[in-house]
């Protein structure tokens, strides 16, 4: 999708396409919104738990306000999904693209992990993605024009590391969900793919104790990312959100 001369513009010939992105308030979600706009998408549904950040993402896109819907809700809330799908049908009449990106993180060993913490992560990362995929597949099937969904899993879903059991299990679960969804969606012309990012410089790291320790030691966010990448990544750097957005596009 990206060359040295910039985005190709995959969707410029299809101006009516509608894309939905969860977790669009920051990080990979916000970067994906920007990338899809650069590729020619002009109609977006942006969701996040934080109403202020998702509104800021929407404002940064310089699109007509009528073409951008923002919704602040928990992706694990089935009732909220029902209400917002009704609005999507009324406002756009279709859904073509979706990115199941919203997620939370966690750190700590299995023996130390409280069951409430396990449930918190599973609620957003697994229940939330299930509800995202379920509702988006329904909307796409109703439109009878096919569609494409990208699920954001993680390398921790296939790679075992101490302290990642809760987060990794949730990401492994959505990876399998995406595989089954791809087979089921094919009958309606809906493609489903998953990406598995490695370390990426996003605000979600502020919830990880090890990152906070590195931040205290180094004094800056970038230095903390660099210190962690030096330990965990052969290239010695983490990805930028824009790079992951390129994979999604």
ZAMAR-920701 format. One record per residue (C-alpha): residue in three letters; x, y, z. Coordinates in steps of 0.5 Angstrom, whole numbers, padded with zeros to 4 digits, always signed. Each point is the difference from the previous one (the first is absolute). Layout:
residues N
alaXYZ
...
//
This chain:
residues 249
unk+0000+0000+0000
unk+0006+0005+0001
unk+0005+0002-0004
unk+0005+0006+0000
unk-0004+0004-0003
unk-0006-0001+0005
unk-0006-0004+0000
unk-0003-0003-0006
unk-0007+0002+0001
unk-0004-0007+0000
unk-0007+0002+0001
unk+0000+0007-0004
unk-0004-0003-0005
unk-0006-0002+0005
unk-0002+0006+0004
unk-0006-0003+0003
unk+0004-0005+0004
unk-0001+0000+0008
unk+0005-0002+0005
unk+0000-0001+0007
unk+0006+0000+0005
unk-0001-0002+0008
unk+0005+0003+0004
unk+0001+0006-0004
unk+0002+0005+0005
unk+0007-0001+0000
unk+0006-0005-0002
unk-0001-0005-0006
unk-0008+0002+0000
unk+0001+0008-0002
unk+0006-0002-0004
unk-0004-0005-0004
unk-0006+0006-0001
unk+0005+0004-0003
unk+0003-0005-0004
unk-0007-0002-0003
unk-0001+0007-0002
unk+0006+0001-0003
unk-0002-0006-0004
unk-0006+0003-0003
unk-0005-0002+0006
unk-0005+0006+0001
unk-0005-0003+0005
unk+0002-0003+0007
unk-0003-0002+0006
unk+0005+0001+0006
unk-0001-0003+0007
unk+0004+0000+0006
unk-0002+0000+0008
unk+0003+0007+0000
unk-0005+0005-0003
unk+0006+0006+0000
unk+0005-0004-0004
unk-0005-0003-0005
unk-0002+0007-0001
unk+0007+0002-0001
unk+0001-0005-0005
unk-0006+0002-0004
unk+0002+0007+0000
unk+0007-0001-0002
unk-0003-0004-0007
unk-0002+0006-0003
unk-0007-0003-0003
unk-0007+0002+0000
unk-0003+0000+0007
unk-0006-0004-0004
unk+0005-0006-0002
unk+0003-0001+0007
unk-0004-0003+0005
unk+0003-0001+0007
unk-0002-0004+0006
unk+0003-0001+0007
unk-0002-0007+0003
unk+0003-0006+0003
unk+0001-0005-0006
unk-0002-0006+0005
unk-0007+0003+0001
unk-0005-0003-0005
unk-0005+0005+0002
unk+0004+0005-0003
unk+0002-0003-0006
unk-0008-0001-0002
unk-0001+0007+0001
unk+0006+0002-0004
unk-0002-0005-0006
unk-0007+0003+0000
unk+0003+0007-0001
unk+0005-0003-0005
unk-0005-0003-0004
unk-0004+0007+0000
unk+0006+0005-0001
unk+0004-0004-0005
unk-0004-0006-0003
unk+0006-0005-0001
unk+0006-0002+0003
unk+0006-0002-0004
unk+0006+0000+0004
unk+0002-0001+0008
unk+0006-0001+0004
unk-0001-0003+0007
unk+0006+0003+0004
unk-0003+0002+0006
unk+0004-0003+0006
unk+0003+0000+0007
unk+0006-0003+0003
unk+0003-0003+0006
unk+0006-0002+0003
unk+0002-0005+0005
unk+0001-0008+0001
unk-0006-0005+0000
unk+0001-0001+0008
unk+0000+0007+0001
unk-0006+0002-0004
unk-0007+0002+0003
unk-0006-0004-0003
unk-0003+0007-0001
unk+0006+0003-0004
unk-0001-0007-0004
unk-0007+0002-0001
unk+0001+0007-0002
unk+0005-0001-0005
unk-0004-0006-0003
unk-0006+0005+0000
unk+0003+0005-0005
unk+0005-0004-0004
unk-0004-0006-0001
unk-0008+0001+0001
unk+0001+0007-0003
unk+0003-0003-0006
unk-0005-0005+0000
unk-0005+0005+0000
unk+0003+0005-0005
unk+0001-0006-0005
unk-0007-0002+0001
unk-0003+0006-0001
unk+0004+0002-0006
unk-0001-0006-0004
unk-0008+0001+0001
unk+0001+0007-0002
unk+0004-0002-0006
unk-0005-0006-0002
unk-0006+0004+0000
unk+0004+0005-0005
unk+0001-0006-0005
unk+0006+0003-0002
unk+0005-0004+0004
unk+0005+0003+0004
unk+0007+0000+0003
unk+0002-0001+0008
unk+0007+0001+0003
unk+0000-0003+0007
unk+0006+0003+0004
unk+0003-0006+0004
unk+0007+0000+0003
unk+0007-0004-0001
unk-0001-0002+0007
unk-0006-0004-0002
unk+0005-0005-0003
unk+0006+0001+0004
unk+0001-0002+0007
unk+0003+0005+0005
unk+0000+0001+0007
unk-0005+0005+0003
unk-0004+0000-0007
unk-0005-0006+0002
unk-0006+0004+0001
unk+0001+0005-0006
unk+0003-0006-0005
unk-0006-0004+0002
unk-0005+0005-0002
unk+0004+0001-0007
unk+0000-0007-0001
unk-0007-0001+0001
unk-0002+0006-0005
unk+0005-0003-0005
unk-0004-0006-0001
unk-0006+0004+0000
unk+0002+0003-0006
unk+0002-0006-0003
unk-0007-0003+0001
unk-0003+0007-0002
unk+0004-0001-0007
unk-0003-0006-0002
unk-0007+0002+0002
unk+0000+0007-0003
unk+0002-0003-0006
unk-0007-0002-0002
unk-0002+0007+0000
unk+0007+0003-0003
unk+0002+0002+0006
unk+0008-0001+0001
unk+0003+0000+0007
unk+0007+0001+0002
unk+0004+0000+0006
unk+0007+0004+0001
unk+0004-0002+0006
unk+0005+0007+0002
unk+0006-0001+0004
unk+0002+0006+0004
unk-0003+0006-0002
unk+0000+0007+0003
unk-0007+0001+0002
unk-0003+0003+0007
unk-0002-0007+0002
unk+0007-0001+0003
unk-0002+0005+0005
unk-0004-0005+0004
unk+0006-0005+0000
unk+0004+0000+0006
unk+0007-0001-0003
unk-0001+0005-0005
unk-0002+0005+0006
unk+0007-0002+0003
unk+0004+0001-0006
unk-0004+0007-0001
unk+0003+0002+0007
unk+0007-0002-0001
unk+0001+0003-0007
unk-0005+0006+0001
unk-0003+0000-0007
unk-0005-0004-0004
unk+0004-0001-0006
unk+0006-0002+0005
unk-0004-0005+0003
unk-0002-0003-0006
unk+0007+0000-0003
unk+0002-0004+0007
unk-0005-0005-0001
unk+0001-0001-0007
unk+0007-0001+0001
unk-0001-0006+0004
unk-0006-0003-0003
unk+0001+0001-0008
unk+0005-0002-0005
unk+0000+0007-0003
unk+0000+0004+0006
unk-0006+0004-0001
unk-0007-0001+0000
unk-0005+0002-0005
unk-0004+0006-0001
unk-0007+0000+0000
unk+0000+0003-0008
unk+0004-0007-0002
unk-0006-0004+0003
unk-0005+0004-0003
unk+0003-0001-0007
unk+0000-0008+0002
unk-0008+0001+0001
unk-0001+0004-0006
//
